[in-house]
Amino acid sequence: MANNDTITLPNSLTFLRIILTPVFLFLFISESVFYKQISLAVFIVAALTDWYDGWVARRWGYVSRIGIFLDPLADKILSSAALIAFAQLELIDVWMVWIIVIRDIVITLLRSIAEYKDQPVVTSSTAKTKTFAQYVVIYYILVLYVIRTIPFINRDYPNLFLVVDNLLHPQVLFGMMLLITILTVWTGVSYIYTNRKFITALYEKSNRPNG
């Protein structure tokens, strides 16, 4: 059952994840190799808060309405920031990033509102697969890109640098992102169709004249 208290450890970790997101973004797109390395650690810490706040909430029953609303949104803010950063550095195509980001934010808001209102929400296994695959690609690009920016890798380990460079080849990243984009669109359409009654009711309520 949801707890009305908002100052809980899981909620604090959710807010920390949101705060760490612009920090990660600033560090990752900076010119400093050191900052880029730190950005990887910041992203991992931010991602770990998601796992830990979920564990604490389930273990101790620290569930609040604001947490139900913010927790999934914080996850999408973090993953969207990573994709936007990759696009900013021209690692992946901008158009795919915007499709993914817009879909994720819209669907996550709808899910959060539904859960906040104690409405049943149907999430397909394909959507969970999409989320898992999306984070695999994010970590793939993030880790390899940071490795490639380390000067001594290129200087002392040219073969390793070549492998990393090939793994980050534009065609490789394009193929991976295209798959994620297709999954994202498919699961978004599927979610809207499956939960169309709730979405229709929400739309009608928002357009109902007051009084």
TIRO-2110 file (N, C-alpha, C; in Angstrom, 1 decimal):
// TIRO-2110
0.8, -1.2, 0.0, N, 1, A
0.0, 0.0, 0.0, CA, 1, A
0.9, 1.2, 0.0, C, 1, A
0.5, 2.2, -0.7, N, 2, A
1.2, 3.5, -0.8, CA, 2, A
1.3, 4.2, 0.5, C, 2, A
2.4, 4.8, 0.8, N, 3, A
2.6, 5.6, 2.0, CA, 3, A
2.6, 7.0, 1.5, C, 3, A
1.9, 7.9, 2.3, N, 4, A
1.8, 9.3, 1.9, CA, 4, A
3.1, 10.1, 2.2, C, 4, A
4.0, 9.5, 3.1, N, 5, A
5.2, 10.2, 3.4, CA, 5, A
6.1, 10.3, 2.2, C, 5, A
6.6, 11.4, 1.9, N, 6, A
7.5, 11.6, 0.7, CA, 6, A
9.0, 11.5, 1.0, C, 6, A
9.3, 11.8, 2.3, N, 7, A
10.8, 11.8, 2.7, CA, 7, A
11.1, 10.4, 3.1, C, 7, A
11.4, 9.5, 2.2, N, 8, A
11.8, 8.1, 2.4, CA, 8, A
13.1, 7.9, 1.7, C, 8, A
13.8, 6.9, 2.1, N, 9, A
15.1, 6.5, 1.5, CA, 9, A
15.0, 6.3, 0.0, C, 9, A
14.0, 5.5, -0.4, N, 10, A
13.8, 5.2, -1.9, CA, 10, A
13.6, 6.5, -2.6, C, 10, A
12.7, 7.4, -2.1, N, 11, A
12.5, 8.7, -2.8, CA, 11, A
13.7, 9.6, -2.8, C, 11, A
14.5, 9.5, -1.7, N, 12, A
15.8, 10.3, -1.7, CA, 12, A
16.7, 9.8, -2.8, C, 12, A
16.8, 8.5, -3.0, N, 13, A
17.6, 7.9, -4.0, CA, 13, A
17.1, 8.2, -5.4, C, 13, A
15.8, 8.3, -5.6, N, 14, A
15.2, 8.7, -6.8, CA, 14, A
15.6, 10.1, -7.2, C, 14, A
15.5, 11.0, -6.2, N, 15, A
15.9, 12.4, -6.4, CA, 15, A
17.4, 12.5, -6.7, C, 15, A
18.2, 11.7, -6.0, N, 16, A
19.6, 11.7, -6.3, CA, 16, A
19.9, 11.3, -7.7, C, 16, A
19.1, 10.3, -8.2, N, 17, A
19.3, 9.9, -9.6, CA, 17, A
19.0, 11.0, -10.6, C, 17, A
18.0, 11.7, -10.3, N, 18, A
17.6, 12.9, -11.2, CA, 18, A
18.7, 14.0, -11.1, C, 18, A
19.2, 14.2, -9.9, N, 19, A
20.3, 15.2, -9.7, CA, 19, A
21.6, 14.8, -10.5, C, 19, A
21.9, 13.5, -10.4, N, 20, A
23.1, 13.0, -11.0, CA, 20, A
23.1, 13.0, -12.5, C, 20, A
21.9, 13.0, -13.1, N, 21, A
21.7, 13.0, -14.6, CA, 21, A
22.4, 14.2, -15.3, C, 21, A
22.1, 15.4, -14.9, N, 22, A
22.8, 16.5, -15.6, CA, 22, A
24.3, 16.5, -15.3, C, 22, A
24.7, 16.0, -14.1, N, 23, A
26.1, 15.9, -13.8, CA, 23, A
26.8, 15.0, -14.8, C, 23, A
26.2, 13.8, -15.0, N, 24, A
26.7, 12.9, -16.0, CA, 24, A
26.8, 13.5, -17.3, C, 24, A
25.7, 14.2, -17.7, N, 25, A
25.6, 14.8, -19.1, CA, 25, A
26.8, 15.8, -19.3, C, 25, A
27.0, 16.6, -18.3, N, 26, A
28.0, 17.6, -18.4, CA, 26, A
29.4, 17.0, -18.5, C, 26, A
29.7, 16.0, -17.7, N, 27, A
31.0, 15.3, -17.6, CA, 27, A
31.2, 14.6, -18.9, C, 27, A
30.2, 13.9, -19.4, N, 28, A
30.4, 13.0, -20.6, CA, 28, A
30.7, 13.8, -21.9, C, 28, A
30.0, 14.9, -22.1, N, 29, A
30.2, 15.7, -23.3, CA, 29, A
31.3, 16.7, -23.2, C, 29, A
32.0, 16.8, -22.0, N, 30, A
33.1, 17.7, -21.9, CA, 30, A
34.3, 17.2, -22.7, C, 30, A
35.3, 18.1, -22.9, N, 31, A
36.5, 17.8, -23.7, CA, 31, A
37.5, 17.0, -22.8, C, 31, A
37.3, 17.0, -21.5, N, 32, A
38.3, 16.4, -20.6, CA, 32, A
38.1, 14.9, -20.6, C, 32, A
39.2, 14.2, -20.9, N, 33, A
39.2, 12.7, -20.8, CA, 33, A
38.9, 12.3, -19.4, C, 33, A
39.5, 13.0, -18.4, N, 34, A
39.2, 12.6, -17.0, CA, 34, A
37.7, 12.8, -16.6, C, 34, A
37.1, 13.9, -17.1, N, 35, A
35.7, 14.1, -16.8, CA, 35, A
34.9, 13.0, -17.5, C, 35, A
35.3, 12.5, -18.7, N, 36, A
34.6, 11.4, -19.3, CA, 36, A
34.6, 10.2, -18.5, C, 36, A
35.8, 9.9, -18.0, N, 37, A
36.0, 8.7, -17.1, CA, 37, A
35.1, 8.8, -15.9, C, 37, A
35.0, 10.0, -15.3, N, 38, A
34.2, 10.2, -14.1, CA, 38, A
32.7, 10.0, -14.5, C, 38, A
32.4, 10.4, -15.7, N, 39, A
31.0, 10.4, -16.1, CA, 39, A
30.5, 8.9, -16.1, C, 39, A
31.4, 8.0, -16.5, N, 40, A
31.0, 6.6, -16.4, CA, 40, A
30.7, 6.1, -15.0, C, 40, A
31.5, 6.5, -14.0, N, 41, A
31.3, 6.2, -12.6, CA, 41, A
30.0, 6.8, -12.2, C, 41, A
29.7, 8.1, -12.6, N, 42, A
28.5, 8.8, -12.1, CA, 42, A
27.2, 8.0, -12.7, C, 42, A
27.3, 7.6, -14.0, N, 43, A
26.2, 6.9, -14.6, CA, 43, A
25.9, 5.6, -13.8, C, 43, A
27.0, 4.9, -13.5, N, 44, A
26.8, 3.6, -12.8, CA, 44, A
26.2, 3.8, -11.5, C, 44, A
26.7, 4.8, -10.7, N, 45, A
26.1, 5.1, -9.4, CA, 45, A
24.6, 5.5, -9.5, C, 45, A
24.3, 6.3, -10.5, N, 46, A
22.9, 6.7, -10.7, CA, 46, A
22.1, 5.5, -11.0, C, 46, A
22.6, 4.6, -11.9, N, 47, A
21.8, 3.4, -12.2, CA, 47, A
21.7, 2.5, -11.0, C, 47, A
22.7, 2.4, -10.2, N, 48, A
22.6, 1.5, -9.0, CA, 48, A
21.5, 2.0, -8.0, C, 48, A
21.3, 3.3, -8.0, N, 49, A
20.3, 3.9, -7.1, CA, 49, A
18.9, 3.3, -7.5, C, 49, A
18.7, 3.1, -8.7, N, 50, A
17.4, 2.5, -9.2, CA, 50, A
17.2, 1.1, -8.6, C, 50, A
18.3, 0.3, -8.7, N, 51, A
18.2, -1.1, -8.1, CA, 51, A
18.0, -1.0, -6.6, C, 51, A
18.8, -0.1, -6.0, N, 52, A
18.8, -0.1, -4.5, CA, 52, A
17.5, 0.4, -3.9, C, 52, A
17.0, 1.5, -4.6, N, 53, A
15.7, 2.1, -4.0, CA, 53, A
14.5, 1.2, -4.2, C, 53, A
14.6, 0.4, -5.3, N, 54, A
13.5, -0.6, -5.5, CA, 54, A
13.6, -1.7, -4.5, C, 54, A
14.8, -2.1, -4.2, N, 55, A
15.0, -3.2, -3.2, CA, 55, A
14.6, -2.7, -1.8, C, 55, A
14.9, -1.5, -1.4, N, 56, A
14.6, -1.0, -0.1, CA, 56, A
13.0, -0.8, 0.0, C, 56, A
12.4, -0.3, -1.1, N, 57, A
11.0, -0.1, -1.1, CA, 57, A
10.2, -1.4, -0.9, C, 57, A
10.7, -2.5, -1.6, N, 58, A
10.1, -3.8, -1.4, CA, 58, A
10.4, -4.4, -0.1, C, 58, A
11.6, -4.3, 0.4, N, 59, A
12.0, -4.9, 1.6, CA, 59, A
11.3, -4.3, 2.8, C, 59, A
11.2, -3.0, 2.9, N, 60, A
10.7, -2.3, 4.1, CA, 60, A
9.4, -1.7, 3.8, C, 60, A
8.8, -1.8, 2.7, N, 61, A
7.5, -1.3, 2.4, CA, 61, A
7.4, 0.2, 2.3, C, 61, A
8.6, 0.9, 1.9, N, 62, A
8.6, 2.3, 1.8, CA, 62, A
8.1, 2.7, 0.4, C, 62, A
6.8, 2.7, 0.3, N, 63, A
6.2, 3.0, -1.0, CA, 63, A
5.3, 4.2, -0.8, C, 63, A
5.5, 5.3, -1.6, N, 64, A
4.8, 6.5, -1.6, CA, 64, A
4.2, 6.8, -3.0, C, 64, A
3.2, 7.6, -3.0, N, 65, A
2.6, 8.0, -4.3, CA, 65, A
3.6, 8.8, -5.2, C, 65, A
4.4, 9.7, -4.5, N, 66, A
5.3, 10.4, -5.3, CA, 66, A
6.4, 9.5, -5.8, C, 66, A
6.8, 8.5, -5.0, N, 67, A
7.8, 7.5, -5.5, CA, 67, A
7.3, 6.7, -6.7, C, 67, A
6.0, 6.3, -6.6, N, 68, A
5.4, 5.6, -7.7, CA, 68, A
5.5, 6.4, -9.0, C, 68, A
5.3, 7.7, -8.8, N, 69, A
5.3, 8.6, -10.0, CA, 69, A
6.7, 8.9, -10.5, C, 69, A
7.6, 9.2, -9.6, N, 70, A
8.9, 9.7, -10.0, CA, 70, A
9.9, 8.6, -10.4, C, 70, A
9.8, 7.5, -9.7, N, 71, A
10.9, 6.4, -9.9, CA, 71, A
11.0, 6.0, -11.4, C, 71, A
10.0, 5.6, -12.1, N, 72, A
10.2, 5.2, -13.5, CA, 72, A
10.5, 6.4, -14.4, C, 72, A
10.0, 7.6, -14.0, N, 73, A
10.4, 8.8, -14.7, CA, 73, A
11.9, 9.1, -14.6, C, 73, A
12.4, 9.0, -13.4, N, 74, A
13.8, 9.2, -13.2, CA, 74, A
14.7, 8.3, -14.0, C, 74, A
14.2, 7.0, -14.2, N, 75, A
15.0, 6.0, -15.0, CA, 75, A
15.0, 6.5, -16.4, C, 75, A
13.9, 7.0, -17.0, N, 76, A
13.9, 7.4, -18.4, CA, 76, A
14.6, 8.7, -18.6, C, 76, A
14.6, 9.5, -17.6, N, 77, A
15.4, 10.8, -17.7, CA, 77, A
16.9, 10.4, -17.8, C, 77, A
17.4, 9.5, -17.0, N, 78, A
18.8, 9.0, -17.0, CA, 78, A
19.1, 8.4, -18.4, C, 78, A
18.3, 7.5, -18.8, N, 79, A
18.6, 6.8, -20.1, CA, 79, A
18.5, 7.7, -21.3, C, 79, A
17.5, 8.7, -21.2, N, 80, A
17.4, 9.6, -22.3, CA, 80, A
18.6, 10.6, -22.4, C, 80, A
19.1, 11.0, -21.2, N, 81, A
20.3, 11.8, -21.2, CA, 81, A
21.5, 11.2, -21.8, C, 81, A
21.6, 9.9, -21.6, N, 82, A
22.7, 9.1, -22.2, CA, 82, A
22.6, 9.1, -23.7, C, 82, A
21.4, 8.8, -24.2, N, 83, A
21.2, 8.8, -25.6, CA, 83, A
21.4, 10.2, -26.3, C, 83, A
20.9, 11.2, -25.6, N, 84, A
21.1, 12.6, -26.1, CA, 84, A
22.6, 12.9, -26.1, C, 84, A
23.3, 12.5, -25.1, N, 85, A
24.8, 12.8, -25.1, CA, 85, A
25.5, 12.0, -26.3, C, 85, A
25.1, 10.8, -26.5, N, 86, A
25.6, 10.1, -27.7, CA, 86, A
25.4, 10.8, -29.0, C, 86, A
24.1, 11.3, -29.1, N, 87, A
23.8, 12.0, -30.3, CA, 87, A
24.6, 13.3, -30.5, C, 87, A
24.8, 14.0, -29.3, N, 88, A
25.5, 15.2, -29.3, CA, 88, A
27.0, 15.0, -29.8, C, 88, A
27.5, 13.9, -29.5, N, 89, A
28.9, 13.5, -29.9, CA, 89, A
28.9, 12.8, -31.2, C, 89, A
27.7, 12.7, -31.9, N, 90, A
27.6, 12.2, -33.2, CA, 90, A
27.9, 10.7, -33.3, C, 90, A
27.7, 10.0, -32.2, N, 91, A
27.9, 8.5, -32.2, CA, 91, A
26.7, 7.8, -32.8, C, 91, A
25.5, 8.4, -32.6, N, 92, A
24.3, 7.8, -33.1, CA, 92, A
23.4, 8.9, -33.7, C, 92, A
22.4, 8.4, -34.5, N, 93, A
21.6, 9.4, -35.2, CA, 93, A
20.6, 10.1, -34.3, C, 93, A
20.4, 11.4, -34.5, N, 94, A
19.5, 12.2, -33.7, CA, 94, A
18.1, 11.7, -33.8, C, 94, A
17.6, 11.4, -35.1, N, 95, A
16.2, 11.1, -35.3, CA, 95, A
15.8, 9.9, -34.5, C, 95, A
16.7, 8.9, -34.4, N, 96, A
16.3, 7.7, -33.6, CA, 96, A
16.2, 8.0, -32.1, C, 96, A
17.1, 8.9, -31.7, N, 97, A
17.2, 9.3, -30.2, CA, 97, A
15.8, 10.0, -29.9, C, 97, A
15.4, 10.9, -30.7, N, 98, A
14.2, 11.6, -30.4, CA, 98, A
12.9, 10.7, -30.4, C, 98, A
12.9, 9.7, -31.3, N, 99, A
11.8, 8.8, -31.3, CA, 99, A
11.8, 8.0, -30.0, C, 99, A
13.0, 7.5, -29.6, N, 100, A
13.1, 6.8, -28.3, CA, 100, A
12.7, 7.6, -27.1, C, 100, A
13.3, 8.8, -27.0, N, 101, A
13.1, 9.7, -25.9, CA, 101, A
11.6, 10.1, -25.7, C, 101, A
11.0, 10.6, -26.8, N, 102, A
9.6, 11.0, -26.8, CA, 102, A
8.7, 9.8, -26.4, C, 102, A
8.9, 8.7, -27.0, N, 103, A
8.1, 7.5, -26.7, CA, 103, A
8.3, 7.2, -25.2, C, 103, A
9.5, 7.1, -24.7, N, 104, A
9.8, 6.6, -23.3, CA, 104, A
9.1, 7.6, -22.3, C, 104, A
9.3, 8.9, -22.6, N, 105, A
8.8, 9.9, -21.6, CA, 105, A
7.3, 9.8, -21.6, C, 105, A
6.6, 9.8, -22.8, N, 106, A
5.2, 9.8, -22.9, CA, 106, A
4.6, 8.5, -22.2, C, 106, A
5.1, 7.3, -22.5, N, 107, A
4.6, 6.1, -22.0, CA, 107, A
4.9, 6.0, -20.5, C, 107, A
6.0, 6.5, -20.0, N, 108, A
6.4, 6.5, -18.6, CA, 108, A
5.4, 7.4, -17.8, C, 108, A
5.1, 8.5, -18.4, N, 109, A
4.2, 9.4, -17.7, CA, 109, A
2.8, 8.8, -17.6, C, 109, A
2.3, 8.1, -18.7, N, 110, A
1.1, 7.5, -18.7, CA, 110, A
1.1, 6.3, -17.6, C, 110, A
2.1, 5.6, -17.6, N, 111, A
2.2, 4.5, -16.6, CA, 111, A
2.2, 5.0, -15.2, C, 111, A
3.0, 6.1, -15.0, N, 112, A
3.1, 6.7, -13.6, CA, 112, A
1.7, 7.2, -13.2, C, 112, A
1.0, 7.9, -14.1, N, 113, A
-0.3, 8.4, -13.7, CA, 113, A
-1.3, 7.3, -13.4, C, 113, A
-1.2, 6.2, -14.2, N, 114, A
-2.1, 5.1, -14.0, CA, 114, A
-1.8, 4.4, -12.6, C, 114, A
-0.5, 4.2, -12.3, N, 115, A
-0.2, 3.6, -11.0, CA, 115, A
-0.5, 4.6, -9.9, C, 115, A
-0.3, 5.9, -10.1, N, 116, A
-0.7, 6.8, -9.1, CA, 116, A
-2.2, 6.8, -8.7, C, 116, A
-3.0, 6.5, -9.8, N, 117, A
-4.4, 6.4, -9.6, CA, 117, A
-4.9, 5.0, -9.3, C, 117, A
-3.9, 4.1, -9.0, N, 118, A
-4.2, 2.7, -8.7, CA, 118, A
-5.0, 2.0, -9.8, C, 118, A
-4.7, 2.3, -11.0, N, 119, A
-5.3, 1.7, -12.2, CA, 119, A
-4.4, 0.6, -12.6, C, 119, A
-5.0, -0.5, -13.1, N, 120, A
-4.2, -1.6, -13.6, CA, 120, A
-3.4, -1.2, -14.8, C, 120, A
-2.2, -1.6, -14.9, N, 121, A
-1.3, -1.3, -16.0, CA, 121, A
-0.7, -2.5, -16.6, C, 121, A
-0.9, -2.7, -17.9, N, 122, A
-0.4, -3.9, -18.6, CA, 122, A
0.9, -3.6, -19.2, C, 122, A
2.0, -4.3, -18.8, N, 123, A
3.3, -4.1, -19.5, CA, 123, A
3.7, -5.4, -20.1, C, 123, A
4.0, -5.4, -21.3, N, 124, A
4.3, -6.7, -22.0, CA, 124, A
5.7, -7.1, -21.8, C, 124, A
6.0, -8.4, -22.0, N, 125, A
7.4, -8.9, -21.8, CA, 125, A
8.3, -8.3, -22.9, C, 125, A
7.7, -7.9, -24.0, N, 126, A
8.5, -7.3, -25.1, CA, 126, A
9.0, -5.9, -24.6, C, 126, A
8.2, -5.2, -23.9, N, 127, A
8.6, -3.9, -23.4, CA, 127, A
9.7, -4.0, -22.4, C, 127, A
9.7, -5.0, -21.6, N, 128, A
10.8, -5.3, -20.6, CA, 128, A
12.0, -5.7, -21.4, C, 128, A
11.9, -6.4, -22.4, N, 129, A
13.0, -6.8, -23.3, CA, 129, A
13.6, -5.5, -23.9, C, 129, A
12.7, -4.6, -24.4, N, 130, A
13.2, -3.4, -25.0, CA, 130, A
14.0, -2.6, -24.0, C, 130, A
13.5, -2.5, -22.8, N, 131, A
14.2, -1.7, -21.8, CA, 131, A
15.6, -2.3, -21.5, C, 131, A
15.6, -3.6, -21.3, N, 132, A
16.9, -4.3, -21.1, CA, 132, A
17.9, -4.1, -22.2, C, 132, A
17.4, -4.3, -23.4, N, 133, A
18.2, -4.1, -24.6, CA, 133, A
18.7, -2.6, -24.7, C, 133, A
17.9, -1.7, -24.4, N, 134, A
18.3, -0.3, -24.5, CA, 134, A
19.4, 0.0, -23.5, C, 134, A
19.3, -0.5, -22.3, N, 135, A
20.4, -0.3, -21.3, CA, 135, A
21.7, -1.0, -21.7, C, 135, A
21.6, -2.2, -22.4, N, 136, A
22.7, -2.9, -22.8, CA, 136, A
23.5, -2.1, -23.9, C, 136, A
22.7, -1.5, -24.8, N, 137, A
23.3, -0.6, -25.8, CA, 137, A
23.9, 0.6, -25.2, C, 137, A
23.3, 1.2, -24.2, N, 138, A
23.8, 2.4, -23.5, CA, 138, A
25.1, 2.1, -22.9, C, 138, A
25.2, 1.0, -22.1, N, 139, A
26.4, 0.6, -21.5, CA, 139, A
27.5, 0.3, -22.5, C, 139, A
27.1, -0.4, -23.5, N, 140, A
28.0, -0.8, -24.6, CA, 140, A
28.7, 0.5, -25.2, C, 140, A
27.9, 1.5, -25.5, N, 141, A
28.5, 2.7, -26.1, CA, 141, A
29.3, 3.5, -25.1, C, 141, A
28.7, 3.6, -23.9, N, 142, A
29.4, 4.4, -22.9, CA, 142, A
30.7, 3.9, -22.5, C, 142, A
30.8, 2.6, -22.2, N, 143, A
32.1, 2.0, -21.7, CA, 143, A
33.1, 2.0, -22.9, C, 143, A
32.7, 1.6, -24.1, N, 144, A
33.7, 1.6, -25.2, CA, 144, A
34.2, 3.0, -25.5, C, 144, A
33.2, 3.9, -25.5, N, 145, A
33.6, 5.3, -25.9, CA, 145, A
34.6, 5.8, -24.9, C, 145, A
34.4, 5.6, -23.6, N, 146, A
35.3, 6.1, -22.5, CA, 146, A
36.7, 5.4, -22.7, C, 146, A
36.7, 4.1, -23.0, N, 147, A
37.9, 3.4, -23.2, CA, 147, A
38.7, 4.0, -24.4, C, 147, A
38.0, 4.3, -25.4, N, 148, A
38.6, 4.8, -26.6, CA, 148, A
39.2, 6.2, -26.4, C, 148, A
38.8, 6.9, -25.4, N, 149, A
39.3, 8.3, -25.2, CA, 149, A
40.5, 8.3, -24.3, C, 149, A
40.8, 7.1, -23.7, N, 150, A
42.0, 7.1, -22.8, CA, 150, A
43.3, 7.1, -23.6, C, 150, A
44.2, 8.1, -23.5, N, 151, A
45.3, 8.2, -24.3, CA, 151, A
46.3, 7.0, -24.3, C, 151, A
46.5, 6.3, -23.2, N, 152, A
47.5, 5.3, -23.2, CA, 152, A
47.0, 4.0, -23.9, C, 152, A
45.7, 3.9, -24.0, N, 153, A
45.1, 2.7, -24.8, CA, 153, A
45.6, 2.8, -26.2, C, 153, A
45.5, 4.0, -26.8, N, 154, A
45.9, 4.2, -28.2, CA, 154, A
47.4, 4.0, -28.3, C, 154, A
48.1, 4.5, -27.3, N, 155, A
49.6, 4.6, -27.4, CA, 155, A
50.2, 3.2, -27.1, C, 155, A
49.7, 2.5, -26.0, N, 156, A
50.4, 1.3, -25.6, CA, 156, A
49.7, 0.0, -26.0, C, 156, A
48.4, 0.1, -26.4, N, 157, A
47.6, -1.1, -26.8, CA, 157, A
46.9, -0.8, -28.1, C, 157, A
47.7, -0.6, -29.2, N, 158, A
47.0, -0.3, -30.5, CA, 158, A
46.0, -1.3, -31.0, C, 158, A
46.3, -2.6, -30.7, N, 159, A
45.4, -3.7, -31.1, CA, 159, A
44.0, -3.6, -30.4, C, 159, A
44.1, -3.3, -29.1, N, 160, A
42.9, -3.1, -28.3, CA, 160, A
42.1, -1.9, -28.8, C, 160, A
42.9, -0.8, -29.0, N, 161, A
42.2, 0.4, -29.5, CA, 161, A
41.5, 0.1, -30.8, C, 161, A
42.1, -0.7, -31.7, N, 162, A
41.5, -1.0, -33.0, CA, 162, A
40.2, -1.8, -32.8, C, 162, A
40.3, -2.8, -31.9, N, 163, A
39.1, -3.6, -31.6, CA, 163, A
37.9, -2.7, -31.1, C, 163, A
38.3, -1.8, -30.2, N, 164, A
37.3, -0.9, -29.6, CA, 164, A
36.7, 0.0, -30.7, C, 164, A
37.6, 0.5, -31.5, N, 165, A
37.2, 1.4, -32.6, CA, 165, A
36.3, 0.7, -33.6, C, 165, A
36.5, -0.5, -33.9, N, 166, A
35.7, -1.3, -34.8, CA, 166, A
34.3, -1.6, -34.1, C, 166, A
34.3, -1.8, -32.8, N, 167, A
33.1, -2.1, -32.1, CA, 167, A
32.2, -0.8, -32.1, C, 167, A
32.8, 0.4, -32.2, N, 168, A
32.1, 1.6, -32.2, CA, 168, A
31.9, 2.1, -33.6, C, 168, A
32.1, 1.3, -34.6, N, 169, A
31.9, 1.7, -36.0, CA, 169, A
30.5, 2.2, -36.2, C, 169, A
30.3, 3.3, -37.0, N, 170, A
29.0, 3.9, -37.2, CA, 170, A
28.0, 2.9, -37.7, C, 170, A
28.3, 1.9, -38.5, N, 171, A
27.4, 1.0, -39.0, CA, 171, A
26.9, 0.0, -37.9, C, 171, A
27.9, -0.4, -37.0, N, 172, A
27.5, -1.2, -35.9, CA, 172, A
26.5, -0.5, -35.0, C, 172, A
26.8, 0.7, -34.7, N, 173, A
25.9, 1.5, -33.8, CA, 173, A
24.6, 1.8, -34.4, C, 173, A
24.6, 2.0, -35.7, N, 174, A
23.4, 2.3, -36.4, CA, 174, A
22.5, 1.1, -36.4, C, 174, A
23.0, -0.1, -36.6, N, 175, A
22.2, -1.3, -36.6, CA, 175, A
21.6, -1.6, -35.2, C, 175, A
22.4, -1.4, -34.2, N, 176, A
22.0, -1.6, -32.8, CA, 176, A
20.9, -0.6, -32.4, C, 176, A
21.1, 0.6, -32.8, N, 177, A
20.1, 1.7, -32.5, CA, 177, A
18.8, 1.5, -33.3, C, 177, A
18.9, 1.0, -34.5, N, 178, A
17.8, 0.8, -35.4, CA, 178, A
16.9, -0.3, -34.7, C, 178, A
17.5, -1.3, -34.2, N, 179, A
16.7, -2.4, -33.6, CA, 179, A
16.0, -1.9, -32.3, C, 179, A
16.7, -1.1, -31.5, N, 180, A
16.1, -0.5, -30.3, CA, 180, A
15.0, 0.4, -30.7, C, 180, A
15.2, 1.2, -31.8, N, 181, A
14.1, 2.2, -32.2, CA, 181, A
12.9, 1.4, -32.7, C, 181, A
13.1, 0.3, -33.4, N, 182, A
11.9, -0.5, -33.9, CA, 182, A
11.2, -1.1, -32.7, C, 182, A
11.9, -1.6, -31.7, N, 183, A
11.3, -2.2, -30.5, CA, 183, A
10.6, -1.1, -29.7, C, 183, A
11.2, 0.1, -29.7, N, 184, A
10.6, 1.2, -28.9, CA, 184, A
9.2, 1.6, -29.5, C, 184, A
9.2, 1.7, -30.8, N, 185, A
8.0, 2.1, -31.5, CA, 185, A
6.9, 1.0, -31.4, C, 185, A
7.3, -0.2, -31.6, N, 186, A
6.4, -1.4, -31.5, CA, 186, A
5.8, -1.5, -30.1, C, 186, A
6.6, -1.4, -29.1, N, 187, A
6.1, -1.6, -27.7, CA, 187, A
5.3, -0.3, -27.3, C, 187, A
5.6, 0.8, -27.8, N, 188, A
4.8, 2.0, -27.5, CA, 188, A
3.4, 1.9, -28.1, C, 188, A
3.3, 1.5, -29.4, N, 189, A
2.0, 1.3, -30.0, CA, 189, A
1.2, 0.2, -29.3, C, 189, A
1.9, -0.9, -28.9, N, 190, A
1.2, -2.0, -28.2, CA, 190, A
0.7, -1.5, -26.9, C, 190, A
1.5, -0.7, -26.2, N, 191, A
1.1, -0.3, -24.9, CA, 191, A
-0.2, 0.6, -25.0, C, 191, A
-0.2, 1.5, -25.9, N, 192, A
-1.3, 2.4, -26.1, CA, 192, A
-2.6, 1.7, -26.5, C, 192, A
-2.4, 0.7, -27.3, N, 193, A
-3.6, -0.1, -27.7, CA, 193, A
-4.1, -1.0, -26.6, C, 193, A
-3.2, -1.6, -25.8, N, 194, A
-3.6, -2.5, -24.7, CA, 194, A
-4.3, -1.7, -23.6, C, 194, A
-3.8, -0.4, -23.4, N, 195, A
-4.3, 0.4, -22.3, CA, 195, A
-5.2, 1.5, -22.8, C, 195, A
-5.8, 1.3, -24.0, N, 196, A
-6.6, 2.4, -24.6, CA, 196, A
-7.8, 2.9, -23.8, C, 196, A
-8.4, 2.0, -23.0, N, 197, A
-9.5, 2.4, -22.2, CA, 197, A
-9.1, 3.4, -21.2, C, 197, A
-8.0, 3.2, -20.5, N, 198, A
-7.5, 4.1, -19.5, CA, 198, A
-7.1, 5.4, -20.1, C, 198, A
-6.4, 5.4, -21.3, N, 199, A
-5.9, 6.6, -21.9, CA, 199, A
-7.1, 7.4, -22.4, C, 199, A
-8.1, 6.7, -23.0, N, 200, A
-9.3, 7.4, -23.4, CA, 200, A
-10.0, 8.1, -22.3, C, 200, A
-10.2, 7.4, -21.1, N, 201, A
-10.8, 8.0, -20.0, CA, 201, A
-10.0, 9.2, -19.4, C, 201, A
-8.7, 9.1, -19.5, N, 202, A
-7.8, 10.2, -19.0, CA, 202, A
-8.0, 11.4, -19.9, C, 202, A
-8.1, 11.1, -21.2, N, 203, A
-8.2, 12.2, -22.2, CA, 203, A
-9.6, 12.9, -22.0, C, 203, A
-10.6, 12.1, -21.8, N, 204, A
-12.0, 12.7, -21.6, CA, 204, A
-12.1, 13.5, -20.4, C, 204, A
-11.4, 13.0, -19.3, N, 205, A
-11.5, 13.7, -18.0, CA, 205, A
-10.7, 15.1, -18.1, C, 205, A
-9.6, 15.1, -18.9, N, 206, A
-8.8, 16.3, -19.0, CA, 206, A
-9.6, 17.3, -19.8, C, 206, A
-10.5, 16.9, -20.7, N, 207, A
-11.2, 17.8, -21.6, CA, 207, A
-12.6, 18.1, -21.1, C, 207, A
-13.0, 17.6, -19.9, N, 208, A
-14.3, 17.8, -19.3, CA, 208, A
-14.3, 19.2, -18.7, C, 208, A
-15.3, 20.0, -19.0, N, 209, A
-15.4, 21.4, -18.5, CA, 209, A
-15.6, 21.3, -17.0, C, 209, A
-14.9, 22.3, -16.3, N, 210, A
-15.0, 22.4, -14.8, CA, 210, A
-16.4, 22.8, -14.4, C, 210, A
-16.8, 22.3, -13.3, N, 211, A
-18.1, 22.7, -12.8, CA, 211, A
-19.3, 21.9, -13.4, C, 211, A
END
